[in-house]
Amino acid sequence: MKRAVRLCSAFLLCFSMTMVSGCGGSGSSDNSGEKVFRFGQANAKMGLDLQKSTNSGSSSIADSIVEGLYCFTEENEEVPVLAKDFPTISEDGLTYSFELKEGVKFHDGSVLTSNDVKYTFERMFTPETGATSTYMYDMIEGAEEMLAGKATELSGFEIQDDTHFTIKLKYPFTPFVKNLGIDYAQIFPQAACEAAGDKWGSGMDLIGTGPYKLESNDDLTKVVMVKNSEYHGEEPKLDRIEVIFIDDNNTKILEYEKGNIDACDLSADFLAQYQDSDLKDEINPYMGLGTYIVNLNLNSDKLKDVRVREAISLAINREEFVTSVLNGAGEPASSFLNPKVPGHDDSLDVYEYNVEKAKQLLKEAGAEGLTLSAKVRAGDQQRMVAIQGYLKEIGINMDVQVLDNGVWASEWQQGSLEVTMIGWFPLYADADNQMYTYFYSGNASGKSSFFNNAEFDNLMTQARSELDESKRAELYKQADKILSRDEYATIPVYYPKNQFLAKPWVKNMKVGNLIYHFNDIDIDLDAKK
């Protein structure tokens, strides 16, 4: 079975890396004839419970262990996983009827039933859980009551038997089945999850139905997964997967060159260095669905004036940025929505670059000599320093600080970052997933944005229930204009072209959209010799 390209929401999105190492020498963990895949990535330090984390690094691990009713393949096609087929939908668009595959086992030997699905969604809406992506599912009847602590069960979730259940929505929501295909809707075994309590997603406390199961996890240096011999789908190709946490990008590449890992991402910062090296044939490019933005905290008094925000946009030479800073690994932005996402306005030119106009706007706003504070993760430092240089040309002084991944994520969610840089990737090609998840007023406060615009929110709400996809796209186009060209509430910089390094013996490694998945990967043992 093909596996999903998930996000965050992506969330989120992008990772950067300080090494906490446990790498052995080349082939040190391989047993004779055993197919072992070793992948180097940052330690998000957010655990593997995707109800609580939106980090792409967490997803890359959890997605091999825990599954949902559906998933997206690396070709961005949604397919059934734990469900036998896609649900039937009532004429009013409110009631979805599902049937589970029979006899699917969790890694602890327990059998998946409708009760586990119900438990998983009710856990999501239990306030004590602290789930971060409830807005993607709170249209389920009874969800808001649970979130408010007024109910302990989902009134819209009804079980018919062990393999049949229905979910009723409060209002028609077009992307609902798509949202069930992303990893925030992974299904947990009730007994094991309840027993783990707050420890779920850390250490060895993660059990799913996936093709691989945990063998070890110290939460700091390495996660090891082994083949699930009772997997309900196609037999896993690998015997063992080792995800080795390496936070520093330079150290990660060195470990790759030594042969201590078989694959890792290659940031744009290193692309020029390796394009003409001996590793050039091991570089694998791909285009995702996301947008890199300079995120502005609209709660900051310094950023409340739209003229200041527009001046920041005008200061950035996006064509030069892509060429000189990214070494061509991107496209200059013309809107927030990525060109592959319905709602992107193809008629727009790249955002204007005009230093003198930017200076005039700052003068009109009484913001000459403005000083800003930017905090970023290590992987975004070079890009933000380039932005710092552009802003200096118009008289804005911006201090750039680098934070540990976990500290950055905490401050971002608390709304305490005045300026930062982030790549925001939808988990599938839909503007609700890219735009609503970040800038709808109820979500923006948890992302250091605090954008709050009634007209924008109204367009988002309309689009969520519009069944005509062309009309939905037009609504999102209007919303994007408000967000990024009328209000300059965020500053889109570029649409990234990403790339990863993989050894010649690594087969079938692809990335559909940001998140690395291991379930299709194979190792050619003859080539490795």
Order of alpha helices (4+ residues) and beta strands (2+ residues): beta-alpha-beta-beta-beta-beta-alpha-alpha-beta-beta-alpha-alpha-beta-beta-beta-alpha-beta-alpha-beta-beta-alpha-beta-alpha-beta-alpha-beta-alpha-beta-alpha-alpha-alpha-beta-beta-beta-alpha
